[in-house]
Amino acid sequence: MAENSTNPPGVAAQPRRIPRVDVDVSFDRPTHSYSQRNPPNITHTITLRAEHPITIPTRRTPLNPSEALTSRGYVITDLTTGNPVRTANLVNYEEPLLRTRGFPDEDFFLTLYPNVTVELSTGFGRHDGHVKPRSREAIEHSWERKKHDNDESNRCHVEAIGVDGLEPGHTYSVDLCPHGLNLCEWAPVTADKILVDEWSYVDEYPWTYSMDEERPLEFRTRGATIYVVD
């Protein structure tokens, strides 16, 4: 199908500039020890390269660090062994995301402005780092002690959640999951154009997927490394 153009005759069409979101992942310290009470903080430094603002609903997406921890939003690789680390996907029933002003869900609508940096941070562990992390060996040992318990709420997760479930003496790379980024929805407007006063859900807005051929959104990420001491 021919592409429509508003250019005058004889004037070449300008190449379309695809909006791009750059995300740099970093830690506030390069190492972690399981003797420490808190895990390191992870930060996503996000910058939009575009000619206009965009809005992305970030629930269950890799962009939101708290959500990424529990929805396989991170790709963690054990650089010591070369093996990928299986991460947790804690699937619970969730009410559909509201786009109604004044509700807590409003915080999930991230508006990015051209060349303006936004930082999102959380503790890189269970419950956003509010509980003491445990090594993989400690989690597996706890699992063995409780494996006959029928109460699922008491079961331990053997998949990694941040530094929970990693191994001492190993170095790990951490980056955002490309597949999860490809599934992100977005709109070329600010959040105030999306949020409404009446009761409405996120799916009632005409979003575009980042992999859409007509209106793609590009992501470029740069991961970080962390060394687990002991």
Secondary structure, 3 states (H helix, E strand, C coil): CCCCCCCCCCCCCCCCCCCEEEEEEEECCCEECCCCCCCCEEEEEEEEECCCCEEEECCCCCCCHHHHHHECCEEEEECCCCEEECECECCCCCCCCECECCCHHHHHEEEECECCEEEEEEECCHHHHCCCCCCHHHHHHHHHHHCCCCCHHHCCCCCEECCECCCCCEEEEEEECHHHHHCCEEECCCHHHCCECCCCEHHHCCCEECCCCCCCCEEEEECEEEEECC
